[in-house]
Amino acid sequence: MTRRDFVRLGAAAGIALPPLAWAQEKSKLKITDIKIVRTRPKRPYPQFTPTAGAWSTQGVEVANPVSIYPEFKPRRELFAATNVPGFTVEVTTDKGIKGYGNGGPGGGQIVTGHFAKLMMGRDPFDIERNWDICWRATMSYGRMGVTMNAISGFDMALWDIVGKALNMPVYKLLGGETKDRIPTYCTGNDIEQHVEFGYKRLKLAIPHGRASGREGMRENLELVQRARKALGRDGDIMLDCWMAWDEWYTIEMCEMMAAERVYWVEEVLQPHDYAGFGRLNATIKSTRIATGEHEYGRYGFRYLLEAKGASIWQPDIQWCGGLTELRRIGAMASAYDIPVIPHGGGLNGAVHWSMANVNAPWCELFLPAPGGPKAVYSLFEENYNISRGPEGIYMRPHDRPGWGWDHEVAG
C-alpha cells in the first residue's frame, strides 16, 4: 500500500457525514422510558404445514464454523444459543411518541442495564451524540459483538421516533429515494418454489464445508447446478458459505463451479481473517468475494478495506451499529465504488437505507416455506411491496412514518 493509499484510507474511514436538515433543530422531545418488549405482526401469516423436506423447515445440514465437530454438524440448532436472544427495544418520549428498534443477540440487557441510565431525558433527535455516548460508554467491555448489537437496536428505535415525529418514512429522512424500487434476491434452497414465484436471483445456503470432504464438495456443486438449471442461463446465483470454508477449499470450489457463473461467494472465511479475504479477492477471478454480515462498525470495515478483502460489503443493520453506523460504512464504501448489500436488507429496516443510496443495488428476502395457502404468499407480497419486472422480484419500503413496521406489542 502506498502512502497516498494510506492517507485516502484514513480519510474515508474517518469520514464525517454532513448533518441532515431535520437534525439541526431541537425536537422538544425527551426520552422518558426504555424497555425491552415482545412484538407480533398485526396480521400474522396463516398457520400451515410446510411441504415435507422443504429447506425452509431448517431440518437440514447447513455449513457452519462449528461443523468441524461431528456432534454439531447436522443442524445449526445444535450449537445455536437458546438463551441469548435478539431483542426489540421500545423507547418512549414525553409526548407519547414511541420508537421501536431490533438488535442482535445478547444486546437487550445492555440497553436496559446501561443505556437507560445514560439516555433518559435526552433528545432522541440528537442521533449522533446519543450514538457516540453509547459507543464510548461500552468501549471498555466490547467494541464488537454484543455491545454493538445493543447500540444497533437502540439507535434504530431513535430513528423510528424521528420518522414518527416528522411523519416521514426513514428513507425520506436520509434524503429520499434513489430508485423507484429495489431488485431483490431470495435466500434458501427451496429453489423451484423461488423460481416459480418469479425470482431471477437466488442465494443458496451451502450445505457443506471442509469437514464433509470431497463428497461434500460434489454435493455443493450439484446444488449449484440444480439452481442453474432452474434459473436458466441469465439468472444470478450467490452462495452463503457461513464461515465454514478455508482459503484452499474456496479456491477449489470456485474452480469447480466456474462453468455455473456464480455471482458471489459469501462469508467463505471467518470474519476476522482480513488477510485471507484479501488473498482470495486478489486470486479468484470467476466470482466475487462478499462478506460483512458478522463485521461490526466502521472500524471493522476499515480493516476489510485495508485488506482489499471483498468486492461487496454486507453489514447487518441490527448488528453493525444501527442506521447511524450503516450510513458511515456506506459512505466509506461509496468512496471506493464498493456495492453495499446489507444482510437481511429487505427484512430488517436496511431497505430504507438501500432506497436512499445509489451504491445499494439489491435487497435480500426470504420467501415463506412452500406448501401454504395462497393467502400466505399474498400477505408476503403486501408486507414487502412486491412487484415484478425484468430483474425478477422487486420491493420497496412502506411510506408509513418511521420504519413503517405493522406490528403491535405483545401482552
Buried (B, 14 or more C-beta within 10 A) or exposed (E): EEEEEEEBBEEBBEBEEEEBEBBEEEBEBBBEEBEBBEBEEEEEBEEBEBBEEBBBBEEBBBBBBBBEEEEBBEBBEEBEEEEBBBBBBBBBBEEEBBBBBBBBBBBBEBBBEBBBEBBEEBBBBBBBEBBEBBBEBBEEEBBBBBBBBBBBBBBBBBBBBBBBBBEBBBBBBBEEBBBEBBBBBBBBBBBEBBBEBBBBBBBBBBBBBBBBEEEBBEBBBEBBBBBBEBBEEEBBBBBBBBBBBBBEBBBBBBEBBEEBBBBBBBBBBBBEBBBBBBBBBEEBEBBBBBBBBBBBBBBBBBBBBBBBBBBBBBBBBBBBBBBBBBBBBBBBBBBEEBBBBBBBBBBBBBBBBBBBBEBBBBBBBBBBBBBBEEEBBEBBBEBBBBEEEEBBBBBBBBEBBBBBBEBEEEE
